[in-house]
C-alpha cells in the first residue's frame, strides 16, 4: 500500500505542483519559446524535481496495481 494519492489520471498533487513550478521557471526565461535555458537556470532543477515526482507516481501506480492483482 502506498500513501501517495493519485488522481484518476494517475498523477499526485506533488507532480501537478512540480509541473506548475517547471512551467513558471520556464516562463522566467526571457527567450522562452526560442531558446532553451542554459545549464544552471532554475528550470533544469524544477524539471528534475518534476521527473522525480513522476517516477514516484509511477511506482505508486505499479504498487497499487500489484496489490489489486493479489
N, C-alpha and C positions, 0 to 999 in steps of 0.2 A: 504494500500500500504506500502511496506517495502523498505527501502533504501539499504538493503543488497542484492547485486547481486550474484546470484547463477549460476554456470556453468551448462552445460547440464546434469551433473551427480548429481546436487543438492548441490554442495559444493561451499563455498565462498573462495575468496583468503585468507581471515583470517584463515579459517580452514586449508587450504593447508599449509600456513606458520606455523601454530601451529603443524601440523604433522611433518614438517621438523625439528622444534625445539625439538619435542619429540624424533624423531629418533636420532638427534645429541646428546641430553642429554643421551640417552641410549648407544650410541656409546662411550661416555666418560667413561662409567663404565668398568673397566678393566676385569671383569668377565662376560661381556656381552655374552649371549648365554648359560651360565652355571648357573648363579645365578641371582636373581632379585636384583636391587639396594636397599639398606636399606632405611628405612624412613628417611627423611631429605635430601636425594640425590635430586639434581635438577630435575631428571627425573619425580618425583612424581608431582612437581609443573607444569612442562611442560605438563604432561598428563592431569592434572585437567584443565589447560587452553585449551587444545585441546577439552576436553569433553564439556567445556562451549561453545566453538565456534560451535561444532556440534549441541548443543542444540539451539543455535541462528539460525543456518541454518535450522533446523527442524521447528522452529517457523516461519521463513520467508517463507518456502515452504508451510506450512499449511495456512498461511495468504494469500499467492498468490492463492492457490487452492480454498480457501473460496471466494476470490474476483472473481475468474473465474466462480464460480457457481452462483454468484449473478446477 
